């Protein structure tokens, strides 16, 4: 959705738009992996793939089939909603927070890799990640109350690791703002790795 916003509404030159467009295959890989557990993910995968490989990278906004791009976003939301049916309300909330946090992190990485000059995203996306992280900690703590105390005690190191990894990811993510320096691709790659490790630790607890 963030890349769609940049491609269709961003005040960027065709060269920048082309570089952003070239990042779309990364999203295709993500949807391909999602198809393993959720066959309905094939819908946004096919829609986005058609748009990605049929449009000239510099013509996304002027000549591209934007309705197909918007439809891919809608099908992505539908795919996510269909995964929620078997989850508890706490897990649904955690899923929503994870979508925002990981989506913001990945979009920030791809926009940085494409050398976009939309500087606002370098502040907005880390802020979205920080708010999501706070909500994630609150939801994670709430879920621990439903787990037997003996299990919590046996998983205490994993729980602490999950929280420390999440905090480390946020510190690195906002580092360029605090230090007033340009954000780096390796920095955001590290953020995604730390977030993934934290998520893995959290899932192992339950």
C-alpha positions as CSV (number, residue, x, y, z in Angstrom):
1,X,0.0,0.0,0.0
2,X,2.9,2.4,0.8
3,X,4.6,1.7,-2.5
4,X,1.2,2.1,-4.3
5,X,0.9,5.5,-2.6
6,X,4.4,6.5,-3.7
7,X,4.0,5.3,-7.3
8,X,0.6,7.0,-7.8
9,X,0.7,10.1,-5.7
10,X,4.3,10.8,-5.0
11,X,5.8,13.9,-6.5
12,X,8.8,12.1,-7.9
13,X,10.5,12.0,-11.3
14,X,10.1,9.1,-13.8
15,X,13.6,7.9,-12.8
16,X,12.7,7.6,-9.2
17,X,9.4,6.0,-10.0
18,X,11.2,3.5,-12.1
19,X,13.5,2.6,-9.3
20,X,10.6,2.2,-6.9
21,X,8.7,0.0,-9.5
22,X,11.8,-2.3,-9.7
23,X,11.3,-3.1,-6.0
24,X,7.9,-4.7,-6.6
25,X,9.4,-8.2,-7.3
26,X,10.4,-8.3,-3.6
27,X,6.7,-8.1,-2.7
28,X,6.0,-10.8,-5.2
29,X,8.4,-13.1,-3.4
30,X,6.6,-12.4,-0.1
31,X,3.3,-13.3,-1.6
32,X,4.7,-16.4,-3.1
33,X,5.9,-17.5,0.3
34,X,2.4,-16.6,1.8
35,X,0.8,-18.9,-0.8
36,X,2.3,-21.9,1.0
37,X,-0.1,-21.5,4.0
38,X,-2.8,-19.3,2.4
39,X,-3.8,-20.3,-1.1
40,X,-6.0,-17.1,-1.4
41,X,-2.7,-15.2,-1.4
42,X,-2.4,-16.3,-5.0
43,X,-4.9,-13.5,-6.0
44,X,-2.8,-10.5,-4.9
45,X,0.3,-12.4,-6.2
46,X,-1.1,-12.7,-9.7
47,X,-2.5,-9.2,-9.8
48,X,0.7,-7.6,-8.6
49,X,2.8,-9.8,-10.9
50,X,0.7,-8.7,-14.0
51,X,1.1,-5.1,-13.1
52,X,4.8,-5.4,-12.3
53,X,5.9,-7.1,-15.5
54,X,3.5,-5.4,-17.9
55,X,4.1,-1.8,-17.1
56,X,7.1,0.2,-18.2
57,X,8.8,1.3,-15.0
58,X,8.7,5.0,-15.9
59,X,5.0,4.9,-16.9
60,X,3.5,3.6,-13.7
61,X,1.3,6.7,-13.0
62,X,0.7,7.8,-16.6
63,X,0.0,4.7,-18.5
64,X,-0.1,1.8,-16.1
65,X,-3.3,-0.2,-15.3
66,X,-3.7,1.5,-11.9
67,X,-7.1,-0.2,-11.3
68,X,-5.2,-3.5,-11.3
69,X,-2.7,-2.2,-8.7
70,X,-5.5,-1.0,-6.5
71,X,-7.3,-4.3,-6.9
72,X,-4.1,-6.1,-5.8
73,X,-4.1,-4.0,-2.6
74,X,-7.7,-4.9,-2.0
75,X,-7.1,-8.6,-2.6
76,X,-4.1,-8.4,-0.2
77,X,-6.4,-7.0,2.5
78,X,-8.9,-9.8,1.8
79,X,-6.2,-12.4,2.0
80,X,-5.2,-11.1,5.4
81,X,-8.8,-11.0,6.7
82,X,-9.3,-14.6,5.7
83,X,-6.4,-15.7,7.8
84,X,-8.0,-14.1,10.9
85,X,-11.0,-16.4,11.1
86,X,-9.2,-19.0,13.3
87,X,-7.5,-16.5,15.6
88,X,-8.5,-15.1,19.0
89,X,-9.2,-11.4,19.3
90,X,-5.8,-10.8,20.9
91,X,-4.1,-12.6,18.0
92,X,-6.1,-10.6,15.5
93,X,-4.9,-7.4,17.1
94,X,-1.3,-8.7,17.2
95,X,-1.6,-9.6,13.6
96,X,-2.8,-6.1,12.6
97,X,0.1,-4.5,14.6
98,X,2.6,-6.9,12.9
99,X,1.3,-6.0,9.4
100,X,1.8,-2.3,10.2
101,X,5.2,-2.7,11.7
102,X,6.7,-5.1,9.2
103,X,5.0,-3.3,6.3
104,X,6.5,0.0,7.4
105,X,10.0,-1.6,7.9
106,X,10.0,-3.3,4.5
107,X,8.6,-0.2,2.7
108,X,11.3,1.9,4.3
109,X,14.0,-0.5,3.2
110,X,12.7,-0.6,-0.4
111,X,12.2,3.1,-0.6
112,X,15.8,3.7,0.7
113,X,17.2,1.1,-1.7
114,X,15.4,2.9,-4.6
115,X,17.0,6.2,-3.5
116,X,13.7,8.0,-3.3
117,X,13.8,11.7,-2.3
118,X,10.5,11.6,-0.3
119,X,12.1,12.5,3.0
120,X,8.9,12.5,5.0
121,X,8.8,8.7,4.9
122,X,12.2,8.5,6.7
123,X,10.4,10.0,9.7
124,X,6.8,8.7,9.3
125,X,7.7,5.0,8.8
126,X,10.0,4.8,11.9
127,X,7.3,6.5,13.9
128,X,4.7,4.0,12.7
129,X,7.1,1.2,13.7
130,X,7.6,2.7,17.2
131,X,3.9,3.0,17.9
132,X,3.4,-0.5,16.6
133,X,6.2,-1.9,18.8
134,X,4.6,-0.3,21.9
135,X,1.2,-1.8,21.0
136,X,2.9,-5.1,20.3
137,X,4.5,-5.2,23.7
138,X,1.2,-4.5,25.4
139,X,-0.6,-7.2,23.5
140,X,2.2,-9.7,24.0
141,X,2.1,-9.0,27.8
142,X,-1.7,-9.4,27.8
143,X,-1.4,-12.7,26.0
144,X,1.1,-14.0,28.6
145,X,-1.7,-13.8,31.2
146,X,-3.5,-16.6,29.4
147,X,-0.5,-18.8,29.6
148,X,0.1,-21.1,32.6
149,X,2.6,-19.5,35.1
150,X,4.9,-22.6,34.9
151,X,5.1,-22.2,31.1
152,X,5.9,-18.5,31.4
153,X,8.7,-19.2,33.9
154,X,10.1,-21.9,31.7
155,X,10.1,-19.5,28.7
156,X,11.3,-16.5,30.6
157,X,14.6,-16.2,28.7
158,X,12.8,-16.4,25.4
159,X,10.3,-13.8,26.5
160,X,13.1,-11.4,27.6
161,X,15.0,-12.1,24.3
162,X,11.8,-11.2,22.3
163,X,11.4,-7.9,24.1
164,X,15.1,-7.0,23.9
165,X,15.3,-7.8,20.1
166,X,12.2,-5.6,19.6
167,X,13.7,-2.8,21.5
168,X,17.0,-3.1,19.7
169,X,15.2,-3.0,16.3
170,X,13.4,0.2,17.3
171,X,16.6,1.9,18.5
172,X,18.4,1.1,15.3
173,X,15.4,2.1,13.2
174,X,15.2,5.6,14.7
175,X,19.0,6.0,14.9
176,X,19.3,8.1,11.8
177,X,16.7,10.6,13.2
178,X,18.5,10.9,16.6
179,X,21.9,11.2,14.9
180,X,20.6,13.4,12.1
181,X,22.3,11.2,9.5
182,X,21.0,9.6,6.3
183,X,19.4,6.2,6.7
184,X,21.3,3.2,5.4
185,X,20.1,0.0,3.7
186,X,22.2,-2.1,6.0
187,X,20.5,-0.4,9.0
188,X,17.0,-1.2,7.8
189,X,18.0,-4.7,6.8
190,X,19.2,-5.2,10.4
191,X,15.9,-3.8,11.7
192,X,13.9,-6.4,9.7
193,X,16.2,-9.3,10.9
194,X,15.8,-8.2,14.5
195,X,12.0,-7.8,14.1
196,X,11.8,-11.3,12.6
197,X,13.9,-12.8,15.4
198,X,11.6,-11.1,18.0
199,X,8.5,-12.4,16.3
200,X,10.0,-15.9,16.1
201,X,10.7,-15.8,19.9
202,X,7.1,-14.5,20.6
203,X,5.5,-17.3,18.5
204,X,7.6,-20.0,20.2
205,X,6.2,-18.9,23.6
206,X,2.6,-19.8,22.5
